[in-house]
Amino acid sequence: MATPLSADKVLSALKAEGVKVVEYKSWRTHNRNSAGAWGPVHGVMVHHTVTSGTSASVELCYAGRSDLPGPLCHGVIDKAGTVHMVGHGRANHAGKGDGAVLNAVIAEKKLPADKTTDTDGNPHFYGFECVNLGDGKDPWPAEQVEAIVRAAAALLRAHGWGKSGDTSVIGHLEWQPGKIDPRGPGVSMSDIRKRVAARLKQSAGWSPSSPEEDDMPKRSLYETNSYTRTVRPDTWTTLNFNRYYDGKKWVDKDPEPSVLLGPCYYTASVAVKVTGLATGQEFKVRVARYRQENGKYVRASAMPTDSPVNDQGKGHFVYTWTGHVPAADKGRLRVEVQHHGSEPVTVEWARAESLYWPA
């Protein structure tokens, strides 16, 4: 059983995690404790306000409505990533939800589908309302989502939650049947949980990257080792790679085709050694972007083709492209080759090296 943090400890935890905090009116003593218990607490719940504008949203969450007295949460996270503290203690935010979900949160196990409203969540969850219209179109800025991640991580860290699983932070839609929050472009609870888990492995002041680091490209290097690929005439054939360089050493792996995953911008170079070519035979090399469709990966687009002409029975070709791989539909980059000879040829060795930046 977890005793709720004091107002001072909540504030200290948020600031230590790098959250920008504004204290609104008498938030430290503003609560609904007269309506019932506050605690034991077991997790953090994320909502959207279905409003626009910071000032109006903060005041609404502080004062509440005629049919639902405030505070309606503990903190309001605006689109710039500032957390406005509006209450401490019991708040009208979670309402009735599924007791099986609460049990999963306590055990830090996979969340079941919310099916019933048999348990009052207000005593058991810290709540953050996030300024968003909730229409599925209003975007969630990166600064706002990062503040959600940091605020949730701050409370989990203070309580020692998140050591056995990642479900100590949930969305309202995962608690109460019929609820949809949070939703919209740029937010998902699975992403928030993943990022909270990553934060909890670091110190409270950790940041995933600095602006200087964002400017530095990362390196991706794949190669084949004792692995060949037969290329039949007039057929684009995807190359597979069975080892990669992890920055210190080569690591063998099962043959796989993807050399980059989105979202990223890239400069990619591909080198291949081919045998079985006729004199003057053209051999084509390109990179292609793939996306997932109905559970399968299909080619979405391809970069311009390099078409070197061979003057022997063997060829060693190198070509470079620059481009972008989106995150949508699990976008990824693959290497394809083709020739128009009369007999199959063999790719004896291939290497794909990329420098890439977050998109």
MODACOR-V626613 format. One record per backbone hydrogen bond with DSSP energy under -0.5 kcal/mol. NH is the residue of the N-H (numbers start at 1). CO is the residue of the C=O. Records with the same first field share a line. If there is no record, write none. Layout:
# MODACOR-V626613
NH->CO  CO
This chain:
# MODACOR-V626613
3->1
10->6
11->7
12->8
13->9
14->10
15->11
16->12
17->13
18->15
19->14
20->81
21->19
22->83
24->22  85
25->23
27->24  25
29->26
30->27
31->29
32->90
35->32
36->33
39->37  123
40->2
41->2
42->124
43->124
44->168
45->126
46->170
47->128
49->130
50->132
51->132
57->53
58->54
59->55
60->56
61->57
62->58
63->59
64->60
65->68
68->65
70->63
71->61
72->61
74->127
75->127
76->84
77->75  129
78->76  82
81->78
83->20
84->76  82
85->22  83
86->74
87->74
88->30
91->122
92->71
93->91
94->91
97->119
98->175
99->97
101->98
102->98
103->99
104->100
105->101
106->102
107->103
108->104  105
109->104
115->113
118->97
119->97
121->95  119
124->121
125->121
126->43
128->45
129->75
130->47
131->77
132->130
140->185
141->139
144->79
145->141
146->142
147->143
148->144
149->145
150->146
151->147
152->148
153->149
154->150
155->151
156->152
157->153
158->154
159->155
160->156
161->156
169->166
170->44
172->46
173->181
174->171
175->172
176->172
177->175
179->176
187->184
192->188
193->189
194->190
195->191
196->192
197->193
198->194
199->195
200->196
201->197  198
202->199
206->203
214->210
215->211  212
216->212  213
218->356
220->354
222->352
223->243
224->350
229->347
231->345
232->230
234->339
235->232
237->337
239->335
241->256
242->223
243->223
244->251
245->221
246->244  249
251->244
253->242
256->241
259->333
260->333
262->331
263->325
264->325
265->357
266->323
267->355
268->321
269->353
270->319
271->351
272->317
273->349
274->315
275->346
276->313
277->313
280->310
281->278
283->308
284->338
285->306
286->336
288->334
289->301
290->332
291->298
292->329
293->296
296->293
298->291  296
300->289
301->289
303->287
306->285
308->283
310->281
315->274
317->272
319->270
321->268
323->266
325->264
326->324
330->327
331->328
332->290
333->260
334->288
335->257
336->286
337->237
338->284
340->282
345->231
346->275
347->229
348->273  346
349->273
351->271
352->222
353->269
354->220
355->267
356->218
357->265
359->263
